[in-house]
Amino acid sequence: MGEDLDGKEFVSFMDAAKAEPAETVIFSWILYESREHRDRVNAAVMEDPRMDEMMKMESQPFDCRRMAYGGFRVIVEA
């Protein structure tokens, strides 16, 4: 949940999400074993019949058109 999102030197999370002052930006990530594992998990989730109702636009808790999505690979591990 956003706390310090108004960066001045770079694109801020607030600007990227086109968030209004009263809105909150949420950021999360999921770690998968591999890209193949991610694809299997996502396919299983989308086949779950409980997703049908949640996928309807009027059921969404936020404007999905403002959601960013992407896949990343690890380049540094600590």
Residue pairs with C-beta under 8 A, 6 or more apart in sequence:
1 24
1 25
1 26
2 13
2 14
2 24
2 25
2 26
2 27
5 12
5 13
5 14
5 25
6 12
6 14
7 13
13 19
13 25
13 27
14 25
16 68
17 23
17 25
17 66
17 68
18 66
19 25
26 62
30 38
32 38
32 41
35 71
38 71
45 51
53 59
54 60
57 64
